[in-house]
């Protein structure tokens, strides 16, 4: 077990190697080093302190859960910045989709206080999305679910599925195009 002074003198690469071996202390030191920079980066995108902190905590949770996939030879600073920016963008997309669904429900319903109808509409959208995902090719389904539901990055998906990152990007792009097209055909939502 290393003390704080020893950890604070270590380079990021050394801390990442310790983190890969499940060192809570190294994890804490990396969190201390990068938390404020990551929150600042998120605030530029999200314009909200609480959401920015949530994103940073999610990123660090993901780092801990996937510590065995880290690559110490890569710049940890760039890596966490990229992950943080991607999570912030995902959060904005989530807000945007949620906002569109809410707006669509509000505009199309006659009695906005009817919770049963809201639940039915929400369930219909969820069912439609499930059907659309099931209509994708098996690889598109895997990539979409790993990317959008499990929130893995393209590099992680490529490693997991033993395919190139470019192939992952292609499957993800095709899946999103098909999903958007189907949603446009079956709802009043437009992208």
N, C-alpha and C positions, 0 to 999 in steps of 0.2 A: 504494500500500500504506500503510495507516494503522498507526500505532504504538499500543501498549496504552493510553497516556494519552489519546490522541484518541478511541479507541473507548469507553473507560470513561465519557467525558463525553457520549456520544451517547445520545439517547433511544431507547427500544425501537423506535419507528416507523422511525427512521433506520437502525437496525441491520437491521431486517426488509427494508427497501428494498435495503440492501447485500447481504443474504443472497440476496434474489431475483436479484441479479446475480452469484451464485456466490462471494461473498466468504467465504473460509475464516476470515478474521480476525473478521468480524462473527458468523459461526457460533460461533466459539470464545468470543466475548464473551457471546453469548446463553446458551450452555451454562454458562459460569461464573456468570452472573447467576441462572439459574433451576434449575440442577441440584439444589441442596440442598433448595429448596422442593418440587420435584417428588418427590424421594426421600422426604421427610418425608410428603408426601401419600400416596404409595404405601404406606409402612410402616403407616399407619393402616388401610389396607384389607388388605394382604397379610401383615402381621406378620412380614416376613422381609427382612433387608437385601439379600441377594443377588438375590432376585426383584424387589425394588423398584429396585435398580440396573439390572437387566436391562430392566425396563419403561422406565426413563428413557432408557437407551441406544437401545432400539427406537423410542421417540418421537422422539429426535433424529435417528436414521437416517431415519425417515419424513419429518421436517421437511426434511432435506437433499434427499431424493429428490423431494419435492413442493414445493420452495421456490418454484417458479414459480406455484403456486396460492395462496400466502399473500396476505393482504389487509392491507397496512400500516396502513390506517385503523382496523382492529379492535384491541382490546386483546390484545397478544401474551401477557401474563400470564394472562388468562382463557382464551385459546385453548390454551396449553400445559397449563394446569390441567385443562381439559376433556378434552383428548386423553389426558393421563396417567391421569385417573380412568377413562376408557373402556378404556384398555389394561389397567389394573389389574383392572377388572371382568371383561374378557375373559379375563385370566389365571386369575382365580378360577373362571370358568365352565369354562375348559379343564381346570383341576384337578378340578372337580366332575364333568364328563363322563368324564374319564379315570378318576377314582375309581369312578364307577358302572360303567363298562365292566369295570374290574379286579375289582370286587366281584362283578359278574354272572358273569364268567368263573370266578372262584374258587368261587362257590357252585354253579355248574352243572357243573364238571368233576370227574371222579372222581380223576384223578391230576394234581395241580398241577405235577408235574415234567415232564409231557409237552409239550415245546416245540413239537412238530409240531402237536398239537391246538390249542395256543394260537395258533399262526400261522394255522391254518385259520380259527379263530373270528374272529381279528382281520381276516382277509381277507374273511370273510363279512360282518362289520359294515361294512367299508369299501365292499364291493360293494353292500350294501343301501342305504347312504347315497347312493352314486353313482346308483343306480336311482331313488331317491326324488327326488333333485335333478333328474334328467332328466325326471321326470314333472311338474315344475312348468311353469308357463307360461314362454315365453321371457324375458319381462321379470323375472319372479320369479327365474329362474335367474341372469340377469345381476346383479341386485341382490344376491342371496344370495352369489354367488361374489365380487363386488367387496367386499361387506361382510365376509364371514366368512373368505374365503380370502386375498384381497388386502389385507384390513384397512383399506379406505378408509372414511372417515366419510360419513355421509349427505349432507352438503353437497358433498363431493367427487364422490360418485356422481351427485347431481343435476346438477352442472355437466357431468360427463362424458357423461351420457345426455341432457342438455338437457331435464330434467323438474324438477318442483318437489320440494323436500325432503319435503313431506307425501306426495307420490306415492311417493317412495322408501321412506318409513316404512311406507306401506300395503303395498307389495310385499314388504318385508322381514317385516312382521308376518304376512301371509298365508303366505309361504314357511315361516316358522318353525312356524306352526300346522299346516300340512300335513305338514311333516317330523316334528314331534313325534307327530302322530296316526298316521302310517305306522310310526314306530319302535315305538310302543305296540302296534300291531296285529301286528307281525312279530317282536317280541322280548319279553323279560321286563323290559325297562327301562321304568320309569315316571318321569314328570317331576312 
